[in-house]
Amino acid sequence: MPELFRPTIARMRGYIPGEQPQDSGYIKLNTNENPYPPPPLVLERLRAACDSDLRLYPDPDAHALRRKLAGVFAVEPAQIIAGNGSDELLNIIIRSFAGEGDKIAYPSPTYGYYKPLIDIQGAEAVPVEFPADYSLPVDLAAAGARITFLANPNGPSGTLIPYDEVAALCAAVTGVLVVDEAYVDFSTGGCIRLIDDHPNAIVVRTMSKSFSLAGMRIGFAFAPAALVMGMWKVKDHYNINRLSLIAAEAALEEIDAMRTNAARVQKTRRRLSGQLREMGFYVWDSQANFVLARSNGDAAALYEGLKERKILVRYFSEPPRLADCLRISIGTDAETDALLTALTELLA
């Protein structure tokens, strides 16, 4: 039988997300979910919205959500596009600005989903190696790419590139610069102002992490209005469901709850980083809701040992520079204590 898939699909490797266990009892520190629930207003609005209106399509333009986002972030609604999680927005961006064979650059290692999205489009991935300290690669702009992705804070390192360096990169690249700020609410950074001075800047955010809404799949991006108008042609018309729109609007009305939870995560992150260092791990300075910890021993064995104790963390066998590392999401204080106790036992 002849090959039915496009050649690029047949030979590519699909993205493998963090494990979602099918039975209960696990401490999940592997997918960077927020350990704290969304505010009560979100749940109240969702319950009230479960009525006969679910037979109707959602607003294809997300008018109410974009107006609230514009008010919170001091931009114009025309500078905002909303998506089914930030992953859909990354897909829209690639489909909008890069064709088959076009170069798409990104520092490496970083978010693993960029490469499959690039492969699906038939574009050429151009990974540029991060230095050991995860500072900005000096030759990233030299790739001459149609799109340059910069996760900031970066995954899996959690490290943050300062605004001035990001702005200089935006001025230097020949195509669009996409600053992926999925974790920015756990940091002191933020690059939304790039869109005021750079016609090629796109800043992508999500409500999955800091807003505790990973299950609702809500993302949004800021860009000059001309870029948003072009991307609008590419997005699915009813791309965000009615309940997700309601949840997102309610979460923005209770944004102080998000900030309170983010501060709790930051406090636990500082404690976890310090205690891991005392145990002999090398831990990069994280500005995200996870830490990357390098082990002096067998990181894969630690991962398996933790899993046997029903604690899930993330282990990457590739690329080789991550093979001795564990990425650990920030959980509650009780979950963090359980993790540290288990690591102490395993290291002993």
Secondary structure, DSSP 8 states (H G I E B T S, - for coil): ----S-HHHHH----------SSS--EE-SS---SS---HHHHHHHHHH-SGGGGS---TT-HHHHHHHHHHHT--GGGEEEESHHHHHHHHHHHHH--TT-EEEEEES--TTHHHHHHHHT-EEEEEE--TT----TTSGGG--SEEEEESS-TTT-----HHHHHHHHHH-SSEEEEE-TTGGGSS---TTHHHH-TTEEEEEESSSTTS-GGG--EEEE--HHHHHHHHTTS-TT-S-HHHHHHHHHHHHTHHHHHHHHHHHHHHHHHHHHHHHHTT-EE----SSEEEEE-SS-HHHHHHHHHHTTEE-EE---SGGGTTEEEEE---HHHHHHHHHHHHHHH-
